[in-house]
Amino acid sequence: QVQLVESGGGLAQAGGSLRLACVASGRSFSRSTMGWFRQAPGKEREFVGTTKWIAVNLYYSKWADSVEGRVTISRDDAKRTLYLQIDNLKPEDTGVYYCAASSGNDYYFNLSDYNYWGQGTQVTVSS
């Protein structure tokens, strides 16, 4: 059974940083796309970033304009873990952050492109 489990959320101040982690179990996604989405209260889930496999330990990423220049997405295949580092946090970054994995390998920006989802981790940014 495939599981994605996020961690690292919490309360942070504007201007600070957070690093979220997503551990995959049940199968490897080392050669598949993984991504991050978020959902603010009362809003739809939105794309944050996507990372696709290029070569062994080499991944390329793309991210939403709203987080451009503030996020880093990385992967540790040995640990089957996907990371999302958000710097210079803003109150509008508040929401539940979801990790997602696809059976394919490309830049995927839509919810429907992903086959597996985590349960989410709450991030709250205070001003």
C-alpha positions in Angstrom: 0.0 0.0 0.0 1.4 3.3 -1.0 1.6 6.0 1.6 2.8 9.6 1.6 3.3 11.2 5.0 4.0 14.9 5.4 5.6 16.5 8.4 7.3 19.8 9.3 4.3 22.1 9.4 3.5 24.4 12.2 3.3 28.0 13.2 5.8 30.4 11.8 6.3 34.2 11.7 6.3 36.1 8.5 9.8 36.4 7.1 10.8 33.1 8.6 11.4 29.7 7.0 9.9 26.2 7.1 11.0 22.9 5.7 8.4 20.3 5.0 9.1 16.7 4.4 7.2 13.9 2.7 8.1 10.3 3.2 6.9 7.7 0.7 6.4 4.1 1.5 5.0 1.1 -0.4 6.9 1.9 -3.6 9.7 4.1 -4.9 9.0 7.3 -6.8 12.7 7.9 -7.6 12.0 8.1 -11.3 8.6 9.7 -11.1 7.2 13.2 -10.6 6.4 14.4 -7.1 4.9 17.7 -6.2 3.5 20.0 -3.5 0.1 21.6 -3.4 -1.6 23.7 -0.7 -5.1 24.6 0.3 -5.9 27.8 2.1 -9.1 28.1 4.2 -12.1 28.5 1.9 -10.0 28.1 -1.3 -9.3 25.3 -3.7 -6.1 23.3 -3.6 -3.5 24.9 -5.6 -0.2 24.0 -7.2 3.1 24.9 -5.4 5.8 23.0 -7.1 6.7 19.9 -9.2 9.9 18.0 -9.6 10.7 15.4 -12.3 13.5 12.9 -12.6 16.3 13.7 -15.0 19.0 11.2 -14.1 20.3 9.5 -11.0 20.0 12.0 -8.1 19.2 14.8 -10.6 15.8 16.4 -10.6 14.5 19.6 -12.2 11.7 21.6 -10.5 9.1 24.2 -11.4 7.0 26.2 -9.0 4.1 28.5 -8.9 4.6 32.2 -9.5 3.3 32.9 -6.0 6.3 31.2 -4.4 8.9 32.0 -7.1 12.3 32.8 -5.6 11.2 31.6 -2.1 11.0 27.8 -2.4 13.4 25.0 -2.9 12.2 21.5 -3.7 14.6 18.6 -3.1 14.6 14.8 -3.0 16.5 12.2 -1.1 16.0 8.9 -2.9 17.8 6.9 -0.3 15.2 8.1 2.3 12.3 8.2 -0.2 11.7 11.7 1.0 10.6 14.9 -0.8 11.3 18.3 0.8 9.8 21.7 0.4 11.7 24.6 1.9 9.8 27.9 2.0 11.8 31.1 2.9 10.6 34.6 3.5 7.2 33.2 4.6 4.1 35.4 4.1 0.7 35.2 5.8 -0.7 34.1 2.4 1.4 31.0 2.6 -1.0 29.7 5.3 -2.7 26.5 4.5 -2.6 22.8 4.4 0.3 21.5 2.4 0.0 18.3 0.5 2.6 16.0 -1.0 1.6 14.2 -4.2 3.2 11.6 -6.4 2.6 10.5 -10.0 3.1 7.4 -11.9 4.5 9.4 -14.8 7.6 11.6 -15.1 7.1 15.2 -16.4 6.3 18.6 -15.1 2.7 18.2 -13.7 0.8 21.2 -12.5 -2.8 19.8 -12.1 -4.3 17.7 -9.3 -5.5 15.1 -11.8 -1.9 14.4 -12.9 -1.1 12.9 -9.5 -2.1 9.4 -8.4 -1.1 9.5 -4.7 -1.6 12.0 -2.0 -0.6 12.6 1.6 -2.9 13.6 4.3 -1.4 17.1 4.5 0.4 19.2 7.1 -0.8 22.6 8.4 1.3 25.7 7.9 0.2 28.9 9.7 2.1 32.1 9.1 1.5 35.0 11.5 2.2 38.6 10.5 
